[in-house]
Amino acid sequence: MRFLVVGAGFSGAVLARRLAEAGHFVLVVDERRHMAGNCHTERDAESGILLHRYGPHIFHTADREVWDYVNRFGRMMPYVNRVKAVSGGRVYSLPVNLHTINQFFGTTMGPAEARAFIAAQARGDITAPANFEEQALSMVGEALYRAFFRGYTRKQWGLEPTALPAAILKRLPLRFSYDDNYFSHPHQGMPEEGYTALVARILDAPGIALRLGCRFEDLAEDVAHVFYTGPLDRFFDYRLGRLGYRTLDFEEIRAEGDFQGTAVMNYCDEAVPWTRISEHKHFAPWEAARFARTVCFRERSRLAGPGDTPYYPIRLVAETRMLSDYVALARRTRGISFLGRLGTYRYLDMDVTIREAMDAAAATLERLGEGGPPPVFFTDPLG
Ligand SMILES: Cc1cc2nc3c(=O)[nH]c(=O)nc-3n(C[C@H](O)[C@H](O)[C@H](O)COP(=O)(O)OP(=O)(O)OC[C@H]3O[C@@H](n4cnc5c(N)ncnc54)[C@H](O)[C@@H]3O)c2cc1C
């Protein structure tokens, strides 16, 4: 059959490859002039450094099949994400670990002592945290919350932490050891030649045709089914309103040598308007010494307006209500399936994106085998 996949990010590429491997013809279009969606990397013309154009992307997963899949298309180099944070004029290590605790409180506690100390700081009276702030206070207490979470969260989301769901913080680990690896997954790494080269290899298969710089809205192709990884509200021409996103502004810093000595430095204080600075040569430690110059992105977050790149879905009560109306509308539409971070209006890490695209391909092939159309959603956006 002849299919159309809208979007050449991980969602579109993995799905297209699986359908092509099953003998179908797949036209993949993307309005951008590059592949890999928001994971796009490219060599900087001036310095030669591999830049993560839409913000830093570190691959990490507990899904062995996904890990094997990315390794099939690109060599994954060892990389451990160790984030540093500036708070109150000092530098600490994140996520909050034994080093952070001892530095912050000027102590030399061991794990058990620190655990008891933090338990005494934590607000034991909050047994069922109703929001982000209560969750943080119940985990780490007032001092660490104010130093590391409050200002950063207000800058990142443009909202009071009391207006954000508690679930956001459940994902952030608190460690009573000196383990400062930001992620806990067993597999972590960076593609040696960047994400765009890796996605290009996924899309390089008989049966796949790729058209970059091509908007879905401008196409008049006759296809059996469309797989859409663009924004759900955009597909319906925003007829029910715009789903809210945060967008990011990146201010480039160019310098000689080494700017900050590490890949990611968060800025937790509200008085500093940016949320973090990422120094891109440190994302590729195996080649960093080769570059005499350095390139950093100073990152700020704000509400996305029309025309801005949508980054983080906001998904509060109003957005969830609108999403539910869009989902109902989509379910009444024929000939199309929605997937990916924009098609389902969810934050998805790359490994989850790939897993969902693999599962979507399997579900599609199964449905086709039964003589029926693929489902409108493979994962419930409201689930
Ligand atoms: C700042 C930031 C940092 C992140 N860091 C990490 C990280 O460290 N590790 C991790 O695992 N994940 C990270 N992620 C998540 C990662 O970016 C996503 O998992 C991934 O981009 C999802 O891929 P996708 O294909 O679903 O969407 P996208 O990458 O957004 O691809 C969708 C594509 O569709 C195209 N498109 C949309 N509409 C149309 C249309 N109408 N016509 C034609 N083309 C269209 C777009 O141009 C885009 O290229 C991060 C996300 C953000 C926002």
The ligand as an ORCA input file, in Angstrom:
! r2SCAN-3c Opt
* xyz 0 1
  C      14.072     20.995     24.995
  C      13.871     19.516     24.869
  C      14.871     18.664     25.247
  C      14.709     17.273     25.125
  N      15.711     16.478     25.565
  C      15.546     15.142     25.498
  C      16.552     14.277     26.008
  O      17.584     14.712     26.527
  N      16.338     12.936     25.908
  C      15.196     12.400     25.355
  O      15.054     11.187     25.291
  N      14.246     13.210     24.849
  C      14.376     14.562     24.906
  N      13.401     15.379     24.391
  C      12.230     14.780     23.707
  C      12.452     14.649     22.168
  O      12.639     15.910     21.597
  C      11.223     13.933     21.576
  O      11.144     12.641     22.113
  C      11.220     13.783     20.049
  O      11.492     14.984     19.410
  C       9.855     13.279     19.586
  O       9.906     12.985     18.197
  P       8.631     13.161     17.265
  O       8.975     12.576     15.969
  O       7.402     12.652     17.968
  O       8.405     14.742     17.159
  P       9.291     15.871     16.459
  O      10.725     15.619     16.693
  O       8.740     17.163     16.908
  O       9.006     15.662     14.892
  C       7.787     16.080     14.287
  C       8.123     16.622     12.915
  O       6.900     16.865     12.198
  C       7.079     17.995     11.377
  N       5.746     18.553     11.075
  C       4.805     18.930     11.981
  N       3.701     19.347     11.344
  C       3.935     19.254     10.011
  C       3.164     19.505      8.847
  N       1.896     19.949      8.931
  N       3.723     19.291      7.631
  C       5.003     18.813      7.531
  N       5.771     18.536      8.607
  C       5.243     18.737      9.830
  C       7.934     18.931     12.214
  O       8.623     19.835     11.377
  C       8.866     17.945     12.941
  O      10.097     17.830     12.271
  C      13.525     16.749     24.574
  C      12.493     17.626     24.193
  C      12.645     18.979     24.372
  C      11.487     19.880     24.047
*
